[in-house]
Amino acid sequence: MEEPYDLMGSVLTSKANEHMIGFAGFVKSGKVPLEGVVKVSAFHRSDSSGYLTLTFIIDREPGVADSALRLGKPDLNALQKRLGSNFEMLIDLPLSEFSEASPFLIEEMDIYFRQLQGQENSLIENGVFPAFGELLGLQFEPLQSWQAEEESPLSRLLAEAEARAEADSKAANAAEPRSLLKRIFGRD
């Protein structure tokens, strides 16, 4: 019997291949205050353009609806003005719908830039964090650089995820083609 396709597992496995820049704590005041951490990673294209991925991890509060814990979406025109002509677009992905049992709410925002390579920290600290502070009411702690350590627990988990993804990819290539429904839900 084939196992159903694990969509959240695939998302998390793909996260293992990102170039992580750092992380920062953040808070948002309001009727329902938010507190969490944001992981910042980058993806570079061959022409030096690319995008920053901000993965916001927010603690779920007992008795508080997830909708009250959302960050909100920044106004794209205001974001364009704050980030300038180097800014291309923003894609907002709420990921928590895949795992309601998780103690965390996860939102991800991809911010595309015409020129990214070599400017990541400056764009984050002087552009993205201040813009999100102004537009979404977020207050960020200073960005903490990420230095991968071979023996850290996170590095081991990422290495295991990469190995699983590679094994799954090889197995999928060797298996017979399956319908979309079968790949997603494990049945036709």
C-alpha positions, 0 to 999 in steps of 0.5 A: 500500500502506498503512503499518502503524499505528505504536503507539509513534509515536502514544504519542510524538506524544501526549507532544509535547502535554503540559505539561512541568513539569521533569525530575530525575535519580534512582537506586535502590540494590539488587542491580541499581542503577538510574539514570535521569531522570524527566520530569514533566508535567501535564494539567489538567481544567477543574475544576482536577483532573488528573494528573501524568505521571512518565516514567521513562527508565532506561538498559538494562544489557547482560546484565541482564533488563528485569525486573530494571530495573523500578521496582516498583509502590508500594503504593496504600494506602501511597501514599494515606496519603503523598499524602492525600485529594487523591490519586485513583489511580495508573496504571502503564504500562510502555512499553518493550515497544513497543521492545525495541531501544531503549537505554532502558527507559521506565515511565510513571506517571500520578498523579491528583489531585482538585486539581492546577492551581497545586499541581504543584511542591509536590505533586511536591517535597513529596508525590510524590518523597518518597513514591516515595523511601519506597515504591520506594527512589528518590532524586531530584535536585532538580526542574529546571524546563523552559523551552521554547526555540523553537530547542532541538533538543527543541522542534524535535522536538516541533514536528515530531511535532505537525505529523506528528500533525496531518497524520496526523489529517487524512489519517485523517479523509479516508481510508475507515474501516478495520478495527481489524486494518488500522489496527494491523497494516496488513492485514485 
